[in-house]
Amino acid sequence: MKNLISYACVALLLCSCTGNGVTKPVSLELAPQQVRLTTTCNDFSWSLLREVYNNEQESENVIVSPLSASMLLGMVMNGADGNTLVQMKQTLGFADDDINEINEYYKKLIEALPALDKTNIVKIANSIWAQEGYPFYDDFKQVNKDYFSAQIQNLDFMNASGAARTINKWASDNTNKLIKEVVDPNDLNGVRMLLANALYFKGVWANKFDKDNTATKEFTTSRGQKLTVERMQLTEEFSFADLGYATMLEMKYKEGKYCMDVLLPEANGTVESVLEQLNADQWKTAVASLMNYKVEVGLPKFKLGYNTDLTDVLKAMGITDAFAFDADFSKMSPNSLYLSQVKQYCQVNVDEEGTEAAAVTWGSMKEEAAPSESRQFVVDRPFLLVIREKRYGTILFLAAVGNVLAS
């Protein structure tokens, strides 16, 4: 069983949807269709967490940013067609929606979410790096620029070290240096395009913890190990619910537009058992169950990082054609491209003042290798033979062979 804290971090990232720079507070107004998309996106969120969690073999902590992954795949989806597009839409929760409606939904989030309040910082950055000289359709670039505010730039992936430095600097710059490295040169072998999304969140608690009340306490890990940790303590009015399979605490950030939810499994329960209960509908029920109580809160301080390759996870969730050599990305380029890899990097820090969190998700496009045509070379008649030095072409031996059995 992985650490409960990982679950809280995921809840934070789910609550903390994002966008670019804060100006003045605005309200987020979604059309009925977009409200429905939010629900279906939450189904993708819980499915993603379950799949990553169930596949994790080593780490006790699992952190994912469903919004970052969804937005990255949303950009890629604008280049897809046929069954490749169908699978991507179904997995992300957009099965019955037109691509233009999906793009409008993402655009609404990007424009409105960062400006919900003045206190908390919420940022999003999207970028597309295209191999210099490689043919990509202008329409594909333009739609991602218009709806995702994506920065489109050329990059020489043949210079893998230089390209990696450029991408890593972008990741660091757009996550307040929380995430400094997301690719190495080996990741860029054969890459024709790399698309990336970065999310950054910094929230101040509505009810801050007094540092003087932070005390050394015991924490039992998912593997049964007893640890000594710094536990923050506060008694205030919070939204709380007993869900039966878990208790749930909602911790608001200043101005009340963002929150972090913590779900604590029942005494004999596990994080796994809680995860099995949750989907979009159950999550909606859980949130609706919250009521205000005076609550004594004890929460560990922590700094957690988690990186994962989402390629196999997304395949298991239903996006298979996109990763196959015969993927249909005919709206992206006249050449045959496929999605070769999707990776995500997350970092979450929680202390007495609030929360700082970041995620970077990137996906790389490679070109399908042209199928090699079969050739035959059967030496069943007279032939010539040449033995030569390769660099300068100096011939050492020549022969005309008419009978391989003659000496």
C-alpha positions as CSV (number, residue, x, y, z in Angstrom):
1,M,0.0,0.0,0.0
2,K,1.4,3.4,-1.0
3,N,1.5,6.3,1.4
4,L,-1.8,8.1,2.2
5,I,0.0,11.4,1.6
6,S,0.2,10.5,-2.1
7,Y,-3.6,10.4,-2.2
8,A,-3.8,13.8,-0.7
9,C,-1.4,15.2,-3.2
10,V,-3.6,13.8,-6.1
11,A,-6.6,15.4,-4.5
12,L,-4.7,18.7,-4.4
13,L,-3.9,18.5,-8.1
14,L,-7.4,17.7,-9.0
15,C,-8.7,20.7,-7.1
16,S,-6.0,23.0,-8.4
17,C,-6.9,23.3,-12.1
18,T,-4.9,26.0,-13.7
19,G,-4.1,28.7,-16.3
20,N,-1.7,31.7,-17.1
21,G,-1.0,34.6,-14.8
22,V,-3.4,36.3,-12.4
23,T,-4.8,39.7,-13.1
24,K,-8.1,40.4,-11.4
25,P,-10.5,37.9,-9.9
26,V,-13.1,36.5,-12.3
27,S,-15.7,33.8,-12.0
28,L,-15.6,30.6,-13.8
29,E,-18.8,30.1,-15.8
30,L,-19.2,26.8,-17.7
31,A,-21.9,26.0,-20.1
32,P,-24.0,22.9,-19.3
33,Q,-22.0,20.9,-21.9
34,Q,-18.8,22.0,-20.2
35,V,-20.0,21.0,-16.8
36,R,-20.7,17.5,-18.2
37,L,-17.1,17.5,-19.6
38,T,-15.8,18.3,-16.1
39,T,-17.5,15.2,-14.8
40,T,-16.2,12.9,-17.5
41,C,-12.7,14.4,-17.1
42,N,-12.9,13.4,-13.4
43,D,-13.6,9.8,-14.5
44,F,-10.4,9.9,-16.4
45,S,-8.7,11.4,-13.4
46,W,-9.6,8.6,-11.0
47,S,-8.9,5.9,-13.7
48,L,-5.5,7.4,-14.3
49,L,-4.6,7.4,-10.6
50,R,-5.8,3.8,-10.2
51,E,-3.8,2.6,-13.2
52,V,-0.6,4.3,-12.1
53,Y,-1.1,3.2,-8.5
54,N,-1.7,-0.4,-9.4
55,N,1.3,-0.5,-11.7
56,E,3.7,1.1,-9.2
57,Q,6.1,-1.6,-7.9
58,E,8.7,0.4,-5.9
59,S,7.5,3.8,-4.6
60,E,5.1,4.1,-1.7
61,N,4.0,7.5,-3.1
62,V,2.1,8.1,-6.3
63,I,1.4,11.6,-7.5
64,V,-0.3,12.3,-10.8
65,S,-1.7,15.4,-12.5
66,P,-4.7,14.3,-14.6
67,L,-5.3,17.8,-15.9
68,S,-1.7,18.1,-17.1
69,A,-1.9,14.7,-18.8
70,S,-5.3,15.5,-20.3
71,M,-4.2,18.9,-21.7
72,L,-1.1,17.4,-23.2
73,L,-3.1,14.7,-24.9
74,G,-5.7,17.3,-25.9
75,M,-3.0,19.1,-28.0
76,V,-1.9,15.8,-29.6
77,M,-5.5,14.9,-30.3
78,N,-5.8,17.9,-32.7
79,G,-3.5,16.0,-35.0
80,A,-5.3,12.7,-34.8
81,D,-8.0,11.2,-37.0
82,G,-9.9,7.9,-37.5
83,N,-9.8,5.3,-34.8
84,T,-6.7,7.0,-33.2
85,L,-8.9,10.0,-32.5
86,V,-11.8,7.9,-31.3
87,Q,-9.7,6.1,-28.7
88,M,-8.1,9.2,-27.4
89,K,-11.5,10.9,-27.0
90,Q,-13.1,7.9,-25.3
91,T,-10.2,7.5,-22.8
92,L,-10.2,11.2,-21.9
93,G,-13.9,11.2,-21.4
94,F,-14.9,13.0,-24.6
95,A,-16.4,10.2,-26.6
96,D,-19.5,12.0,-27.7
97,D,-18.0,15.4,-28.1
98,D,-16.8,17.3,-31.2
99,I,-13.1,18.3,-31.2
100,N,-14.0,21.9,-31.4
101,E,-16.1,21.6,-28.2
102,I,-13.3,19.9,-26.5
103,N,-10.9,22.7,-27.5
104,E,-13.3,25.3,-26.3
105,Y,-13.5,23.6,-22.9
106,Y,-9.7,23.6,-22.5
107,K,-9.5,27.2,-23.6
108,K,-12.1,28.2,-21.0
109,L,-10.1,26.5,-18.3
110,I,-6.8,28.1,-19.4
111,E,-8.4,31.6,-19.5
112,A,-10.5,31.5,-16.4
113,L,-8.9,29.3,-13.8
114,P,-5.7,31.3,-13.2
115,A,-7.7,34.5,-12.5
116,L,-10.1,33.2,-9.9
117,D,-8.4,35.0,-7.1
118,K,-5.5,37.4,-6.3
119,T,-3.8,35.4,-3.5
120,N,-3.0,32.0,-5.0
121,I,-0.8,31.5,-8.0
122,V,-2.0,29.2,-10.8
123,K,-0.2,29.0,-14.1
124,I,-0.2,26.9,-17.2
125,A,2.2,26.7,-20.0
126,N,1.9,24.7,-23.2
127,S,4.7,24.3,-25.7
128,I,5.3,22.5,-29.0
129,W,8.8,22.0,-30.3
130,A,9.0,20.9,-34.0
131,Q,12.0,19.4,-35.8
132,E,13.5,22.1,-38.0
133,G,12.6,21.5,-41.6
134,Y,10.1,18.7,-40.9
135,P,6.7,19.1,-42.5
136,F,3.9,19.8,-40.0
137,Y,0.6,21.3,-41.0
138,D,0.1,24.9,-40.2
139,D,-3.6,24.2,-39.2
140,F,-2.4,21.8,-36.5
141,K,0.0,24.4,-35.1
142,Q,-2.5,27.2,-35.3
143,V,-5.3,25.3,-33.5
144,N,-3.0,24.6,-30.6
145,K,-1.9,28.1,-30.5
146,D,-5.5,29.5,-30.5
147,Y,-7.0,27.1,-28.0
148,F,-4.1,26.0,-25.8
149,S,-2.0,29.2,-26.0
150,A,0.9,26.9,-27.0
151,Q,4.2,28.4,-27.9
152,I,5.3,26.9,-31.2
153,Q,9.0,26.8,-31.9
154,N,11.5,24.9,-34.0
155,L,14.2,22.8,-32.4
156,D,17.0,20.7,-33.8
157,F,16.4,17.2,-32.2
158,M,19.5,16.0,-34.0
159,N,21.4,18.0,-31.5
160,A,19.9,16.0,-28.6
161,S,22.0,17.6,-25.9
162,G,21.1,21.1,-26.9
163,A,17.4,20.2,-27.4
164,A,17.3,18.7,-23.9
165,R,18.8,21.8,-22.3
166,T,16.1,23.9,-24.1
167,I,13.2,21.8,-22.9
168,N,14.5,21.4,-19.4
169,K,15.0,25.1,-19.0
170,W,11.4,25.6,-20.2
171,A,10.2,23.1,-17.5
172,S,12.2,24.8,-14.8
173,D,11.1,28.3,-15.8
174,N,7.4,27.3,-15.8
175,T,7.4,25.4,-12.5
176,N,9.3,28.0,-10.4
177,K,12.3,25.6,-10.5
178,L,10.3,22.8,-8.7
179,I,10.9,20.5,-11.7
180,K,14.3,21.1,-13.3
181,E,14.8,18.1,-15.6
182,V,12.2,16.2,-17.6
183,V,14.2,14.9,-20.6
184,D,17.7,13.6,-21.2
185,P,19.3,13.4,-24.7
186,N,18.4,9.7,-25.0
187,D,14.7,10.6,-24.8
188,L,15.0,12.6,-28.0
189,N,16.4,9.9,-30.4
190,G,14.3,10.0,-33.5
191,V,11.9,12.6,-32.2
192,R,10.2,14.8,-34.8
193,M,8.0,16.8,-32.4
194,L,7.7,17.1,-28.6
195,L,4.6,18.6,-26.9
196,A,4.6,19.6,-23.3
197,N,2.3,21.0,-20.6
198,A,3.4,22.6,-17.3
199,L,1.2,23.3,-14.3
200,Y,2.2,25.3,-11.3
201,F,0.2,26.0,-8.2
202,K,1.1,28.0,-5.0
203,G,-1.7,28.3,-2.5
204,V,-1.9,29.9,0.9
205,W,-4.0,28.2,3.6
206,A,-7.2,30.0,4.6
207,N,-6.4,28.8,8.1
208,K,-2.6,28.7,8.5
209,F,-0.9,26.4,10.9
210,D,1.1,27.9,13.7
211,K,4.7,26.7,13.4
212,D,4.9,26.7,17.2
213,N,2.3,23.9,17.3
214,T,4.2,21.7,14.8
215,A,5.4,18.7,16.8
216,T,7.4,15.5,16.3
217,K,4.9,12.6,15.9
218,E,4.8,9.1,14.6
219,F,3.7,8.1,11.1
220,T,3.2,4.5,10.0
221,T,4.1,3.9,6.3
222,S,2.2,1.6,3.9
223,R,4.9,-1.0,4.6
224,G,4.4,-0.8,8.3
225,Q,7.5,1.2,9.1
226,K,7.3,3.6,12.0
227,L,8.6,7.1,11.2
228,T,9.1,10.2,13.2
229,V,7.7,13.2,11.3
230,E,6.9,16.9,11.8
231,R,3.1,17.0,12.2
232,M,1.3,20.4,11.8
233,Q,-1.6,20.8,14.2
234,L,-4.7,23.1,14.1
235,T,-8.2,23.2,15.5
236,E,-10.6,25.3,13.3
237,E,-13.8,25.0,11.4
238,F,-13.4,22.8,8.3
239,S,-15.6,20.9,5.9
240,F,-15.6,17.3,6.9
241,A,-17.4,14.1,5.9
242,D,-17.6,10.5,7.1
243,L,-18.0,8.5,3.9
244,G,-18.0,5.1,5.5
245,Y,-15.0,3.8,3.7
246,A,-13.0,6.9,4.6
247,T,-13.2,10.3,6.3
248,M,-12.7,13.3,4.2
249,L,-11.3,16.8,5.1
250,E,-11.5,19.8,2.8
251,M,-8.8,22.4,3.5
252,K,-9.4,25.7,1.7
253,Y,-6.8,28.0,0.3
254,K,-7.2,31.8,0.9
255,E,-10.2,33.4,-0.9
256,G,-11.8,29.9,-1.1
257,K,-11.4,29.3,-4.8
258,Y,-9.0,26.4,-4.4
259,C,-8.8,23.6,-1.8
260,M,-6.9,20.4,-0.9
261,D,-8.9,17.3,0.1
262,V,-7.5,14.6,2.3
263,L,-9.1,11.2,2.4
264,L,-8.2,8.9,5.3
265,P,-9.2,5.3,4.9
266,E,-11.2,3.7,7.7
267,A,-9.3,2.1,10.5
268,N,-9.1,-1.3,8.8
269,G,-9.1,0.1,5.3
270,T,-6.4,0.8,2.8
271,V,-5.7,3.4,0.1
272,E,-6.5,0.6,-2.4
273,S,-9.9,0.0,-0.9
274,V,-10.7,3.7,-1.1
275,L,-9.6,4.0,-4.7
276,E,-11.8,1.1,-5.7
277,Q,-14.8,3.1,-4.4
278,L,-14.1,6.3,-6.4
279,N,-15.2,7.4,-9.8
280,A,-16.6,10.7,-11.0
281,D,-20.1,10.0,-9.5
282,Q,-18.8,8.8,-6.2
283,W,-16.5,11.7,-6.0
284,K,-19.4,14.1,-6.6
285,T,-21.3,12.4,-3.8
286,A,-18.3,12.6,-1.5
287,V,-17.9,16.4,-2.1
288,A,-21.6,16.9,-1.6
289,S,-21.4,15.1,1.8
290,L,-19.0,17.7,3.3
291,M,-20.4,19.7,6.2
292,N,-18.8,22.3,8.5
293,Y,-17.4,21.1,11.8
294,K,-14.9,22.2,14.3
295,V,-12.0,19.8,13.5
296,E,-8.7,19.0,15.2
297,V,-6.4,18.5,12.3
298,G,-3.0,16.9,12.4
299,L,-1.2,16.9,9.0
300,P,2.4,15.9,8.3
301,K,4.7,18.4,6.5
302,F,6.1,16.8,3.4
303,K,7.9,17.3,0.1
304,L,7.2,14.6,-2.4
305,G,8.3,14.1,-6.0
306,Y,7.2,11.4,-8.4
307,N,8.0,10.7,-12.0
308,T,6.3,8.1,-14.2
309,D,6.1,6.9,-17.8
310,L,2.5,7.0,-18.7
311,T,2.9,5.2,-22.0
312,D,1.8,1.7,-20.9
313,V,-0.8,3.3,-18.5
314,L,-2.5,5.1,-21.3
315,K,-2.4,2.0,-23.5
316,A,-4.1,0.0,-20.7
317,M,-6.8,2.7,-20.5
318,G,-7.6,2.4,-24.2
319,I,-5.2,4.6,-26.1
320,T,-3.5,2.0,-28.2
321,D,-3.6,3.1,-31.8
322,A,-1.8,6.4,-31.1
323,F,1.3,4.5,-29.9
324,A,1.3,2.1,-32.9
325,F,3.3,2.5,-36.1
326,D,0.1,2.7,-38.0
327,A,-1.3,5.6,-35.9
328,D,-3.5,8.1,-37.7
329,F,-2.0,11.6,-37.1
330,S,-2.8,12.7,-40.6
331,K,-4.0,16.1,-39.4
332,M,-0.6,16.8,-37.9
333,S,1.8,16.0,-40.8
334,P,1.7,14.5,-44.3
335,N,4.3,11.9,-43.0
336,S,3.4,8.9,-40.9
337,L,3.9,9.8,-37.2
338,Y,3.0,8.0,-34.0
339,L,3.0,8.9,-30.3
340,S,6.2,7.2,-29.0
341,Q,6.1,8.1,-25.3
342,V,4.3,10.1,-22.6
343,K,6.0,11.0,-19.3
344,Q,4.9,13.0,-16.3
345,Y,6.9,14.7,-13.5
346,C,5.2,15.9,-10.3
347,Q,6.3,17.7,-7.2
348,V,4.2,18.7,-4.1
349,N,5.4,20.6,-1.0
350,V,3.1,21.1,2.0
351,D,4.0,23.2,5.1
352,E,2.4,25.6,7.6
353,E,1.9,28.4,5.1
354,G,0.3,26.4,2.3
355,T,1.1,24.3,-0.7
356,E,3.4,24.5,-3.8
357,A,2.9,22.0,-6.5
358,A,4.0,21.5,-10.1
359,A,3.6,19.0,-12.9
360,V,5.2,18.7,-16.4
361,T,3.8,16.2,-18.9
362,W,5.4,15.7,-22.3
363,G,4.7,13.5,-25.3
364,S,7.0,12.8,-28.2
365,M,6.1,12.1,-31.8
366,K,8.3,9.9,-34.0
367,E,8.1,8.9,-37.6
368,E,7.0,5.5,-38.7
369,A,9.9,3.6,-40.2
370,A,9.2,2.8,-43.9
371,P,8.6,-0.9,-44.2
372,S,11.6,-2.6,-45.7
373,E,10.8,-4.4,-49.0
374,S,12.0,-8.0,-49.2
375,R,15.0,-8.8,-51.3
376,Q,16.6,-12.0,-52.5
377,F,20.2,-12.6,-53.4
378,V,20.7,-16.2,-54.4
379,V,24.2,-17.0,-55.8
380,D,23.3,-19.8,-58.2
381,R,25.4,-18.8,-61.3
382,P,28.8,-17.2,-62.0
383,F,29.7,-14.1,-60.0
384,L,32.4,-11.6,-59.3
385,L,34.2,-11.2,-56.0
386,V,35.9,-8.1,-54.7
387,I,38.1,-7.7,-51.5
388,R,38.9,-4.1,-50.8
389,E,40.0,-1.6,-48.2
390,K,36.9,0.4,-47.3
391,R,38.1,3.9,-46.5
392,Y,39.9,4.7,-49.7
393,G,38.5,1.8,-51.9
394,T,41.8,0.1,-52.5
395,I,41.1,-3.3,-54.1
396,L,43.1,-6.1,-52.7
397,F,41.5,-9.0,-54.6
398,L,39.2,-9.5,-57.6
399,A,37.8,-12.7,-58.8
400,A,35.4,-14.0,-61.5
401,V,33.9,-17.2,-60.2
402,G,32.3,-19.6,-62.6
403,N,32.6,-22.8,-60.6
404,V,32.6,-22.8,-56.9
405,L,33.7,-26.4,-56.7
406,A,36.8,-26.0,-58.9
407,S,40.1,-25.5,-57.1
